[in-house]
Every structure is written in structure tokens, then in C-alpha cells.
């Protein structure tokens, strides 16, 4: 099992480290083809990629934030992320036929 943290944001990497999140691989972008059953993917993925992770037998943990409009589109520090209630929430996502 591999634990991936998918983010291109330095503040998110800092937040994860400060929160004690243990990861084996930090990726800026996820290629779902690398996911194996039992792998854990943490990040803020588009729903189609989250569904692919789950379809491949991986688990998806979403990095959630309650982000006010004035902070959208900005790089956030770890402190700002905590102020916005950053947390990890597990989701099971599937594509409907």
C-alpha cells in the first residue's frame, strides 16, 4: 500500500507536515493508472479522478476547506488553511453508467 498526497501547493504540503500526516509520495498531479488496490490518495481531486481511484481499489481522502470567496484562487499558508478548517474526509466515489 502506498499513501499519496496530491497537491501542487506549498502551503498544503506544510499543513500536512505540521498535522503529522504520513505520506510516502507527494505528487503535483495524479495519473490514476499508478493506483493499486489498498493505496490511499489524499488531496482535492476532481470527481472523475476520485472515482477512478476508488474503481481501482484505492481509498480517497479529500482535503476539505471552508474557503471564503476572498481567498479563492490564492496560495494559502498552513496557518490560513487551519483557519479555514482544513481537514481530511474519506469519500467513496463511483461513476454511474
N, C-alpha and C positions, 0 to 999 in steps of 0.2 A: 504494500500500500504506500502510495506517495501522497503527501499533502502539498497542494499547490496554492499559492496566493497570487491571484491575478490582479495586478494594478500597475498603472504607469505613473502613479502619483507618489512623490517622495513623502508627503505628509501621511498617507495611508500606510506606507512601509514603516515610518516612525511610530505611528499609532499601534500597529500590530506588535512591534518590538516592545514598546512600553507596556502593552497589555499582556505581554508574556505569551503571545500567540506563537506556537511552534510550527514552523513550515520547513519543508525541505527544498522547495523550489519557488522562486518568485519570478513570475512571467509578466511582461507588458501586455501580451496578447496570448490567448489560448487557442491552440489547434486541438479540437476535441478528439482527433484521431489518436492522441497520446494517452487518453484516459483508459484505464483498465478497471475491471471490477474491484471495488473496495477503495479506490482512490477518493481523496477528499479535495474538493475545489472550493476555495473561498474567494469571494470577490463580488463585484457588481456587474454581472454578466447580462447581456441581452437575453430575453426569454428563450429564443431559439437555441442559443448556446447552452443555457442551463438545462434545457430539455435534452439536448444531445449528451451532456454529461450524465444525466440520470438514465438515459436509454442505454448507455454504455456500462451501466452498473456502478457508476460513481455516485458520490453524495455531493450535494450543492449547498453551501452555506453562504448566504447573502450578506454582504456588508451593507447594513441599513443605516441611513441618516435621516433625521428630520431637518432637512435643509431649507432655510428661509430663502425667498426669491433673491435677496440681495447677495447671497453667497453662491448662487448657481453659476457655473462656468468659471469659477475661480479655484486656484490651488489653495487647499486648506492645510493648516498645520495640524499636528496631532492634537494640540490643545483645542483648536476650533472644532475638530471632529468630535472630541469628547463633549464640548459644549452643545453640539447638535445631536447628542445622544447616540453616537456611533455604537453599534452592537452587531453581533453575528447571529443570524437566524437561519435555521435549516429549512429548506424548501424541497419538496418533491415535485418536479415539473415534468409534464408529459405532453406530447403533441397528439392532438386528436386527428383521426383520419377523416 
